[in-house]
Amino acid sequence: MYRYDQYDQAMVDTRVAEFRDQVERRLSGKLAEEHFRPLRLMNGLYLQLHAYMLRVAVPYGTLSGAQMHVLADIADKYDRGYGHFTTRQNIQYNWIKLEETPDLLADLAAVEMHAIQTSGNCIRNISSDQYAGAAADELIDPRPYAELLRQWSSFHPEFCTLPRKFKICVIASDTDRAAMKLHDIGIRIIRNDAGEIGAAFYVGGGMGRTPMIAPCIREFVPLDQLVTYSEACLRVYNRYGRRDNKYKARIKILVHELGAAEYTRQVEEEFAHLKTQGIEPPIAELERIKTYFADPAFDADASDAIDRSDALFARWVDRNTHPHKQKGYAIATISLKPVGGIPGDASAHQMHVMADLARDYSFDECRVTHAQNIVLAHVRKADLYALWQKLVAADLATANLDTIGDIIACPGLDYCSLANARSIPVAQKISRRFAESGKEDAIGELKLKISGCINACGHHHAGHIGILGVDRKGTENYQLLLGGCEGDDTSLGKITGPGFDEDGIVDAVEKATDVYLAQRQEGERFLDTYRRIGVDIFKEAIYG
């Protein structure tokens, strides 16, 4: 994984010192909240319903064991003993005291971490495939290119005050595991017909109150022009994106209103100009970055054999491991979705356990996924049983990856000042309902996502089943959506009809899955059956 050089370290250390001074002035009354607010947001600090929330950046989701240990220590020292892993591959702490924030940021800086650009109208944490560098279906490791874009975008003077927040994703597989087309810029590294490796650019995706799927505006950009083309996309947006209406300020609105063809024309014009300016980083810098992402020292003699005599272990292997590019290894996902638990939450103890497991079984590296789980990317198959036993002891061995129990959910009204309804209790009730009924395995792959408001932090638009919490005359009301997908065949879910109360939405989800179980054909996922038979059969079962 990437390690800071002197410039990176100086950047975060300087920011900590600046923010320490700003906090002292705020606490002493020398700085009013209206002036302090943009400063704290630049450092990832939000004021939520009950306390400050700090969002810590985890670039492209990659963490060392030492960094995970510090995240655990922060949970104990500054929070209430836990952290919440997010759909942006970051971690959030929900009970932060303002006066302690500078010390917290200093602790992060000591292990090459920060909270810079995790909020505000800037380029946010750049996300990627959680299986990057390990997946058998990958063209190349996309993380060096994500890191190059991170360095380009950090404190970029032209893009520090964009019309709205901006999210970039980089993948290098035909399988989209990072919701690439639902980003402001989605970059897929590909090989063209001539055998050259480059990138396809998708621009103008996003969720929120106006969800849109990004169109492909250029099918091939040479990798040595990746930064230049990204800058052209941002320049057009920064020039014409609306600043008078925050609901119409995202790049998806600009691309929609201009039309993809006109937006592309202007980007190409800007790109042609920028290519004459020599803004692309030198190849030597990219090669320097690539050295940090070289393959670890795999055991070439590692066996592919797995002893499956323990039925519970075999079930976990089938559900929570993924093929690795290296013989004798597997990618293992640690579910942060125990039955009845809070999706994405991990206690300080569990974070310490995961850090030790990363050290002992995965070359001291772990990944945060956009589905709010943790991945150990390089585990010898011979070590899987020992790993699983330790996960069981830490209540981290739930075998539910990509099932209805693997729920994505935002913190909702339990924490967030923007939310209209609670997400967590709904997720817990659904998790318990399907665990108790025994239907989870029968249903198989089904991605369920819950948001507590229209901002869609729980990605409800992209769920095979999505749930949106809204306010109906002071009462929490939950709308049911069907047919969304964040993968290769990206689609947006459609609202089925009137909303439900908390218990009613759980019943509605079960009725929808019963339709699937009754109507599916061999090999069909829930999404496939929905697309084949249409919504009417589901609505009849749900609403009667």
VOSEMI-871431 format. One line per 4 residues: for each residue x, y, z of C-alpha. Coordinates in nm, 4 decimals. Example, Ala and Ser with C-alpha at 12.3 -4.5 7.8 and 13.67 -1.06 7.14 Angstrom:
BEGIN
1.2300:-0.4500:0.7800; 1.3670:-0.1060:0.7140 .
% end
This chain:
BEGIN
0.0000:0.0000:0.0000; 0.1044:0.3607:-0.0523; 0.3295:0.5237:0.2089; 0.3558:0.8978:0.2704 .
0.6591:1.0850:0.1456; 0.7818:1.4056:0.3115; 0.5288:1.6144:0.1187; 0.2299:1.4050:0.2242 .
0.3378:1.4086:0.5883; 0.4087:1.7804:0.5899; 0.0662:1.8432:0.4352; -0.1306:1.6592:0.7032 .
0.0879:1.7828:0.9907; 0.0409:2.1432:0.8783; -0.3344:2.0933:0.8498; -0.3495:1.9548:1.2063 .
-0.1635:2.2583:1.3399; -0.3915:2.4964:1.1493; -0.7041:2.3261:1.2771; -0.5755:2.3217:1.6346 .
-0.5509:2.7008:1.6190; -0.8965:2.7293:1.4620; -1.0553:2.5117:1.7326; -0.8883:2.7138:2.0087 .
-1.0266:3.0348:1.8587; -1.3736:2.8806:1.8265; -1.3756:2.7613:2.1882; -1.2531:3.0971:2.3147 .
-1.5285:3.2798:2.1273; -1.2917:3.4561:1.8878; -1.4397:3.2656:1.5938; -1.8164:3.2509:1.5382 .
-1.9836:2.9256:1.4264; -2.0770:3.0747:1.0886; -1.7073:3.1340:1.0195; -1.5880:2.8117:1.1841 .
-1.8304:2.5863:0.9970; -1.6489:2.5879:0.6593; -1.3170:2.5343:0.8386; -1.4359:2.2287:1.0305 .
-1.6028:2.0847:0.7209; -1.2699:2.1101:0.5372; -1.1403:1.8765:0.8081; -1.4261:1.6270:0.7895 .
-1.6041:1.7467:1.1049; -1.9862:1.7655:1.0976; -2.2263:1.8798:1.3686; -2.4914:1.6077:1.3908 .
-2.8003:1.5610:1.6075; -2.6207:1.4747:1.9305; -2.2514:1.5512:1.8841; -1.9819:1.6174:1.6277 .
-1.9174:1.3452:1.3704; -1.5723:1.3015:1.2174; -1.5273:1.1284:0.8827; -1.1789:0.9837:0.8286 .
-1.0466:0.9256:0.4765; -0.9419:0.5762:0.3722; -0.8147:0.6281:0.0148; -0.9549:0.3573:-0.2178 .
-1.0406:0.1640:0.0997; -0.6888:0.0362:0.1758; -0.5632:0.0189:0.5364; -0.2637:-0.1322:0.7099 .
-0.3041:-0.3310:1.0279; -0.1270:-0.0540:1.2194; -0.3746:0.2017:1.0866; -0.6692:-0.0198:1.1845 .
-0.5243:-0.0468:1.5357; -0.5156:0.3336:1.5600; -0.8755:0.3576:1.4352; -0.9664:0.1202:1.7187 .
-0.7734:0.3292:1.9700; -0.9529:0.6426:1.8491; -1.2879:0.4693:1.8993; -1.1971:0.4023:2.2617 .
-1.0200:0.7303:2.3349; -1.2434:0.9829:2.1605; -1.5736:0.8066:2.0867; -1.7904:0.5433:2.2578 .
-1.5906:0.2360:2.1647; -1.6944:0.1853:1.8039; -1.6708:0.3272:1.4525; -1.8983:0.3174:1.1489 .
-1.7570:0.2100:0.8096; -1.9266:0.3900:0.5219; -2.0242:0.3418:0.1586; -1.7392:0.5770:0.0624 .
-1.4879:0.3259:0.2071; -1.4245:0.5649:0.4974; -1.4882:0.5428:0.8718; -1.7009:0.7798:1.0805 .
-1.7063:0.8499:1.4534; -2.0354:0.9808:1.5868; -1.9578:1.1116:1.9376; -1.6603:1.3474:1.8996 .
-1.5865:1.6380:2.1326; -1.4704:1.9507:1.9529; -1.1918:2.0266:2.1985; -1.0398:1.6800:2.1443 .
-1.0504:1.6857:1.7644; -0.6999:1.8317:1.7069; -0.5444:1.5567:1.9199; -0.7474:1.2973:1.7288 .
-0.6251:1.4343:1.3959; -0.2681:1.4299:1.5270; -0.3090:1.0614:1.6172; -0.4272:0.9961:1.2615 .
-0.1375:1.1897:1.1101; 0.1081:0.9750:1.3067; -0.0042:0.6731:1.0985; -0.0397:0.8551:0.7660 .
-0.4130:0.9237:0.7847; -0.6334:1.2325:0.7843; -0.9874:1.3661:0.7420; -0.9083:1.6214:0.4712 .
-1.1615:1.6588:0.1876; -1.4056:1.4094:0.3368; -1.6683:1.6840:0.3326; -1.7355:2.0143:0.1618 .
-1.7638:2.1080:-0.2058; -1.4436:1.9400:-0.3162; -1.3175:1.6124:-0.4627; -1.3924:1.3547:-0.1937 .
-1.2164:1.0303:-0.1056; -1.1457:0.8398:-0.4285; -1.2948:0.4910:-0.4202; -1.2016:0.1684:-0.5960 .
-1.2632:-0.2048:-0.6108; -1.2126:-0.3642:-0.2700; -1.0564:-0.6651:-0.4436; -0.8015:-0.4509:-0.6312 .
-0.4656:-0.6205:-0.6813; -0.6095:-0.9591:-0.5872; -0.9102:-1.0380:-0.8070; -0.8727:-1.3059:-1.0713 .
-1.0884:-1.1065:-1.3152; -0.8856:-0.7853:-1.2958; -0.6930:-0.6325:-1.5881; -0.4441:-0.4413:-1.3715 .
-0.4414:-0.3022:-1.0175; -0.6373:0.0267:-1.0367; -0.5091:0.1629:-0.7052; -0.1906:0.3297:-0.8396 .
-0.4152:0.5352:-1.0674; -0.6539:0.6118:-0.7818; -0.3526:0.7233:-0.5778; -0.2291:0.9411:-0.8637 .
-0.5712:1.1062:-0.8782; -0.5708:1.1464:-0.4988; -0.2440:1.3362:-0.5142; -0.3660:1.5475:-0.8056 .
-0.6931:1.6347:-0.6340; -0.5654:1.7059:-0.2813; -0.5743:2.0839:-0.2297; -0.6105:2.1392:-0.6051 .
-0.6533:2.5203:-0.6061; -0.9071:2.5255:-0.8889; -1.1304:2.2590:-0.7349; -1.1364:2.3472:-0.3641 .
-1.4722:2.5259:-0.3936; -1.6696:2.3347:-0.6546; -2.0445:2.3893:-0.7040; -2.1004:2.0707:-0.4990 .
-1.9190:1.7660:-0.3642; -1.7498:1.5464:-0.6226; -1.6860:1.1720:-0.6185; -1.4502:0.9686:-0.8376 .
-1.4187:0.5900:-0.8686; -1.1515:0.3832:-1.0484; -1.1897:0.0133:-1.1315; -1.0112:-0.2295:-1.3661 .
-1.2478:-0.5235:-1.3980; -1.5481:-0.6084:-1.6117; -1.7256:-0.6744:-1.2818; -1.8198:-0.3479:-1.1156 .
-1.7935:-0.3934:-0.7393; -1.7788:-0.0200:-0.6594; -2.0918:0.1353:-0.8171; -1.8696:0.3068:-1.0734 .
-2.1525:0.4400:-1.2944; -2.3155:0.6101:-0.9962; -2.0206:0.8444:-0.9398; -1.9598:1.1961:-1.0689 .
-1.6697:1.0446:-1.2626; -1.6403:0.6691:-1.3036; -1.3215:0.5380:-1.4615; -1.2938:0.1816:-1.5899 .
-0.9463:0.0738:-1.6988; -0.9791:-0.1359:-2.0161; -0.7833:-0.2846:-2.3056; -0.8801:-0.1637:-2.6544 .
-0.8852:-0.3591:-2.9785; -0.5230:-0.2637:-3.0430; -0.4167:-0.4225:-2.7152; -0.3468:-0.0882:-2.5458 .
-0.4522:-0.0233:-2.1860; -0.6468:0.2937:-2.1233; -0.9598:0.4175:-1.9474; -1.3267:0.4611:-2.0321 .
-1.4754:0.7724:-1.8676; -1.8311:0.7775:-1.7339; -1.9416:1.1225:-1.6173; -2.2585:1.2494:-1.4525 .
-2.3755:0.9675:-1.2290; -2.5024:0.9977:-0.8747; -2.7848:0.9267:-0.6351; -2.9555:1.1715:-0.3999 .
-3.2918:1.3269:-0.4844; -3.2236:1.3057:-0.8606; -3.0502:0.9720:-0.9279; -2.8750:0.9320:-1.2632 .
-2.6545:0.6740:-1.4297; -2.3394:0.8211:-1.5824; -2.3108:0.8009:-1.9615; -1.9795:0.7012:-2.1185 .
-1.8403:1.0219:-2.2652; -1.5112:0.8767:-2.3938; -1.4446:0.5111:-2.4581; -1.0651:0.5301:-2.4427 .
-0.8282:0.7725:-2.2737; -0.4587:0.6703:-2.2725; -0.3402:0.6116:-1.9167; -0.0687:0.8721:-1.9582 .
-0.3469:1.1320:-2.0044; -0.5692:1.0222:-1.7154; -0.5121:1.3301:-1.4992; -0.5399:1.5692:-1.7931 .
-0.8758:1.4269:-1.9017; -1.0039:1.4300:-1.5440; -0.9031:1.7945:-1.5153; -1.0885:1.8755:-1.8376 .
-1.4048:1.7133:-1.6977; -1.3736:1.9118:-1.3740; -1.2991:2.2413:-1.5468; -1.6153:2.2304:-1.7542 .
-1.8171:2.1462:-1.4443; -1.6509:2.4132:-1.2308; -1.7128:2.6706:-1.5042; -2.0810:2.5974:-1.5681 .
-2.2105:2.4028:-1.2661; -2.4855:2.5881:-1.0808; -2.4068:2.7606:-0.7529; -2.7458:2.9237:-0.7037 .
-2.9358:2.6029:-0.6230; -2.7700:2.3228:-0.4262; -3.0289:2.0727:-0.5516; -2.9171:2.1361:-0.9094 .
-2.5464:2.1827:-0.8456; -2.4114:1.8305:-0.9028; -2.2384:1.7487:-1.2302; -2.5154:1.5006:-1.3149 .
-2.7537:1.7943:-1.3544; -2.5097:1.9801:-1.5785; -2.4564:1.6747:-1.8010; -2.8323:1.6157:-1.8154 .
-2.9222:1.9772:-1.8983; -2.6426:2.0326:-2.1504; -2.6844:1.6835:-2.2897; -2.4054:1.4267:-2.2849 .
-2.2981:1.5179:-2.6405; -2.2566:1.8897:-2.5671; -2.0848:1.8278:-2.2346; -1.8479:1.5871:-2.4099 .
-1.7768:1.8425:-2.6837; -1.6746:2.1000:-2.4280; -1.4606:1.8495:-2.2359; -1.2840:1.7467:-2.5556 .
-1.2165:2.1111:-2.6372; -1.0747:2.1680:-2.2904; -0.8747:1.8459:-2.3121; -0.7141:1.9524:-2.6403 .
-0.6060:2.2775:-2.4754; -0.4749:2.1134:-2.1581; -0.2641:1.8655:-2.3521; -0.0561:2.1607:-2.4727 .
0.0004:2.2792:-2.1140; 0.1914:1.9764:-1.9855; -0.0084:1.9274:-1.6649; 0.0140:1.5465:-1.6637 .
0.2459:1.4151:-1.3888; 0.5672:1.2615:-1.5230; 0.5638:0.8872:-1.5903; 0.8368:0.8528:-1.3275 .
0.5899:0.9614:-1.0600; 0.3373:0.6979:-1.1654; 0.6103:0.4342:-1.1669; 0.7148:0.5448:-0.8172 .
0.3571:0.5039:-0.6971; 0.3242:0.1617:-0.8605; 0.6107:0.0217:-0.6517; 0.3944:0.0573:-0.3396 .
0.1316:-0.1711:-0.4927; 0.3577:-0.4561:-0.6032; 0.2332:-0.8051:-0.5234; 0.3257:-0.9301:-0.1774 .
0.5552:-1.2302:-0.1355; 0.3032:-1.5011:-0.2188; 0.3839:-1.8621:-0.1317; 0.4223:-2.0200:-0.4746 .
0.3666:-2.3661:-0.3236; 0.0427:-2.2760:-0.1426; -0.2187:-2.5488:-0.1744; -0.5623:-2.4999:-0.3255 .
-0.7114:-2.7611:-0.0924; -0.9685:-2.6552:0.1699; -1.0927:-2.8949:0.4387; -1.4707:-2.8467:0.4278 .
-1.5625:-3.1037:0.6918; -1.6949:-2.8325:0.9253; -2.0313:-2.7422:0.7711; -2.0483:-2.3914:0.9204 .
-1.6984:-2.3145:0.7944; -1.7815:-2.4514:0.4498; -2.0886:-2.2252:0.4371; -1.8728:-1.9222:0.5259 .
-1.6187:-2.0149:0.2561; -1.8926:-2.0480:-0.0043; -2.0511:-1.7159:0.0865; -1.7660:-1.4902:0.2059 .
-1.4634:-1.5807:-0.0048; -1.3813:-1.4859:-0.3625; -1.1380:-1.6256:-0.6234; -0.7832:-1.4886:-0.6058 .
-0.5450:-1.4405:-0.8963; -0.2761:-1.6406:-0.7114; -0.2981:-2.0184:-0.6792; -0.3511:-2.1277:-0.3197 .
-0.4995:-1.7948:-0.2040; -0.8487:-1.6542:-0.1517; -1.0050:-1.3149:-0.0892; -1.1953:-1.3213:0.2407 .
-1.4691:-1.0757:0.3371; -1.5393:-1.0038:0.7026; -1.9066:-0.9188:0.7403; -1.9929:-0.6230:0.9625 .
-2.3586:-0.7287:0.9442; -2.4285:-0.9726:1.2296; -2.7920:-1.0755:1.2680; -2.9688:-0.7858:1.4377 .
-2.6582:-0.5686:1.4274; -2.5987:-0.2163:1.2980; -2.4674:-0.2362:0.9395; -2.1101:-0.1115:0.9101 .
-2.0425:-0.0738:1.2831; -1.7369:-0.2339:1.4433; -1.6307:-0.2140:1.8063; -1.2806:-0.1106:1.9048 .
-1.2149:-0.4706:2.0078; -1.3292:-0.5998:1.6694; -1.1090:-0.3458:1.4904; -0.8098:-0.4636:1.6936 .
-0.8958:-0.8235:1.6031; -0.9221:-0.7380:1.2323; -0.5890:-0.5534:1.2479; -0.4220:-0.8605:1.3997 .
-0.5827:-1.0875:1.1417; -0.4585:-0.8623:0.8614; -0.1074:-0.8885:1.0048; -0.1209:-1.2649:1.0551 .
-0.3058:-1.3742:0.7423; -0.3084:-1.0986:0.4754; 0.0316:-0.9290:0.4569; -0.0784:-0.6623:0.7084 .
-0.3401:-0.5115:0.4797; -0.7183:-0.4836:0.4854; -0.9798:-0.3081:0.2745; -1.3027:-0.1236:0.3469 .
-1.5779:-0.2062:0.0968; -1.8489:0.0227:-0.0371; -2.0932:-0.2303:0.1128; -1.9592:-0.1499:0.4628 .
-1.7600:-0.4679:0.5181; -1.3864:-0.5427:0.5560; -1.1776:-0.7502:0.3150; -0.8594:-0.9462:0.3748 .
-0.7367:-0.9599:0.0176; -0.4557:-1.2185:0.0300; -0.5324:-1.5176:0.2537; -0.3756:-1.8580:0.1993 .
-0.6475:-2.1181:0.1611; -0.4645:-2.3290:0.4179; -0.5181:-2.0472:0.6707; -0.8891:-1.9934:0.6082 .
-1.0081:-2.2277:0.8827; -0.7865:-2.0690:1.1495; -0.8976:-1.7249:1.0292; -1.2636:-1.8258:1.0455 .
-1.2275:-1.9605:1.4007; -1.0893:-1.6262:1.5168; -1.3691:-1.4422:1.3376; -1.6244:-1.6621:1.5137 .
-1.4736:-1.5711:1.8508; -1.5037:-1.1996:1.7686; -1.8615:-1.2236:1.6310; -1.7311:-1.1406:1.2842 .
-1.8029:-1.4661:1.1009; -2.1540:-1.4024:0.9699; -2.1809:-1.5803:0.6333; -2.4094:-1.3386:0.4510 .
-2.2112:-1.1582:0.1794; -2.4437:-1.0275:-0.0959; -2.7520:-1.1747:0.0705; -3.0527:-0.9966:0.2178 .
-2.8699:-0.9927:0.5525; -2.5780:-0.7968:0.4043; -2.7701:-0.4702:0.4274; -2.6282:-0.1292:0.3379 .
-2.7770:0.1359:0.5664; -2.6975:0.4958:0.6532; -2.6979:0.6081:1.0209; -3.0379:0.7718:0.9631 .
-3.2311:0.9703:1.2193; -3.0504:0.8054:1.5095; -2.7544:1.0333:1.4320; -2.7921:1.2441:1.1184 .
-2.9385:1.5947:1.1283; -3.0475:1.5645:0.7635; -3.2426:1.2409:0.8040; -3.6219:1.2117:0.8053 .
-3.6455:0.8555:0.9360; -3.4451:0.5900:1.1130; -3.2576:0.3328:0.9054; -3.0919:0.1227:1.1744 .
-3.4024:-0.0303:1.3397; -3.5445:-0.1260:0.9990; -3.2191:-0.2967:0.9016; -3.2119:-0.4831:1.2326 .
-3.5694:-0.6053:1.1994; -3.5185:-0.7253:0.8412; -3.1966:-0.9010:0.9392; -3.3677:-1.0837:1.2249 .
-3.6791:-1.1676:1.0216; -3.4886:-1.3463:0.7468; -3.2404:-1.5136:0.9800; -3.5266:-1.6582:1.1854 .
-3.7284:-1.7649:0.8809; -3.4334:-1.9464:0.7259; -3.5067:-1.7872:0.3863; -3.1739:-1.6079:0.3434 .
-2.9934:-1.9011:0.1820; -3.2919:-1.9918:-0.0334; -3.3128:-1.6366:-0.1679; -2.9394:-1.6143:-0.2455 .
-2.8030:-1.2929:-0.3950; -3.0220:-0.9985:-0.3025; -2.8834:-0.6540:-0.2320; -3.0962:-0.4503:0.0061 .
-3.0132:-0.0851:0.0765; -3.1747:0.1617:0.3176; -3.1558:0.5432:0.3328; -3.3064:0.7632:0.6013 .
-3.3596:1.0546:0.3630; -3.3526:1.1553:-0.0024; -2.9768:1.2226:0.0086; -2.9380:0.8460:-0.0430 .
-2.6287:0.7789:0.1699; -2.7623:0.4225:0.1955; -2.7739:0.3897:-0.1859; -3.1419:0.2865:-0.1830 .
-3.1803:0.3683:-0.5546; -2.9247:0.0963:-0.6355; -3.0722:-0.1840:-0.4254; -3.2396:-0.4860:-0.5764 .
-3.4713:-0.3870:-0.2951; -3.4370:-0.0283:-0.1742; -3.5990:0.1440:0.1206; -3.6292:0.5222:0.1546 .
-3.7370:0.6763:0.4836; -3.9401:0.9958:0.4510; -4.1389:1.2219:0.6809; -4.5173:1.2072:0.6395 .
-4.6733:1.4789:0.8552; -4.4352:1.4096:1.1417; -4.4463:1.0302:1.1072; -4.1681:0.8106:0.9737 .
-4.2787:0.6478:0.6501; -4.0860:0.3997:0.4364; -4.1106:0.3741:0.0587; -4.0258:0.0448:-0.1128 .
-3.8224:0.0448:-0.4354; -3.7516:-0.2537:-0.6605; -3.5150:-0.3184:-0.9488; -3.2039:-0.1165:-0.8685 .
-2.8494:-0.2375:-0.9311; -2.5068:-0.0797:-0.8823; -2.3095:-0.3369:-1.0821; -2.2257:-0.3859:-1.4490 .
-2.5956:-0.3682:-1.5449; -2.6586:-0.0529:-1.3412; -3.0240:0.0409:-1.2987; -3.2305:0.2621:-1.0701 .
-3.5025:0.1230:-0.8495; -3.8647:0.2312:-0.8890; -4.1048:0.3141:-0.6063; -4.3749:0.0470:-0.5896 .
-4.6506:0.2541:-0.4320; -4.7583:0.4023:-0.0974; -4.5174:0.3805:0.1939; -4.5329:0.1788:0.5158 .
-4.4619:0.2147:0.8839; -4.1572:0.0423:1.0338; -4.3174:-0.3006:1.0761; -4.5095:-0.2705:0.7515 .
-4.1946:-0.2213:0.5441; -4.0437:-0.5380:0.6896; -4.3581:-0.7286:0.5890; -4.3463:-0.5715:0.2422 .
-3.9861:-0.6845:0.1909; -4.0793:-1.0389:0.2855; -4.3769:-1.0381:0.0482; -4.1487:-0.9233:-0.2346 .
-3.9043:-1.2060:-0.1669; -4.1916:-1.4566:-0.1532; -4.2916:-1.3501:-0.5048; -3.9359:-1.4110:-0.6181 .
-3.9191:-1.7564:-0.4587; -4.2480:-1.8506:-0.6270; -4.1688:-1.7041:-0.9712; -3.7954:-1.7491:-1.0260 .
-3.6490:-1.9653:-1.2967; -3.3320:-2.1685:-1.2569; -3.0241:-1.9530:-1.2014; -3.2148:-1.6272:-1.1627 .
-3.1270:-1.3692:-0.8997; -3.4056:-1.1641:-0.7425; -3.3137:-0.8833:-0.9833; -3.3349:-1.1121:-1.2861 .
-3.6805:-1.2343:-1.1907; -3.8008:-0.8803:-1.1274; -3.6797:-0.7677:-1.4682; -3.8422:-1.0638:-1.6393 .
-4.1883:-1.0553:-1.4797; -4.2193:-0.6823:-1.4101; -4.3432:-0.4913:-1.1090; -4.7172:-0.5627:-1.1238 .
-4.6983:-0.9123:-0.9752; -4.4899:-0.7759:-0.6886; -4.7318:-0.4875:-0.6292; -5.0292:-0.7221:-0.6196 .
-4.8609:-0.9326:-0.3501; -4.7419:-0.6319:-0.1498; -5.0571:-0.4203:-0.1617; -5.3194:-0.6867:-0.2235 .
% end
